[in-house]
Amino acid sequence: MYIALISAHALILCGFQFFSCVQGQWTECSDFSPPVTVILMIILFLEGFLFLTFTAVMFGTQIQSICNDETEIERLKSEKPTWERRLRWEGMKSVFGGQPSLLWINPFAGFQIRQCIVKASPQ
């Protein structure tokens, strides 16, 4: 999810940079010559689009697996569960931790520096 968000951000920045270069002078837009600048922007756009597509699809399949309370292998084998499946929100809460909130998208939520310092310090 984080890579998909960063890739989308890079695509937006690439678009803004391209439009600012089109509206202004190409020589003031970059230290490179205009053709090199265009080639670099195209490469950045393609790279960002590929990463966005790949990671968004992977994130979608993971969310689907969490909501269905099954692994990808179980889904591919069409195995019937031998356990009682959880509700969709119960699976989401157990994976992301707690009630829905903005902390679900924070990569540092639940990270406690004090525990890391205590574990790292010599006794």
Beta strands, then each sheet from edge to edge (+ up, - down):
end
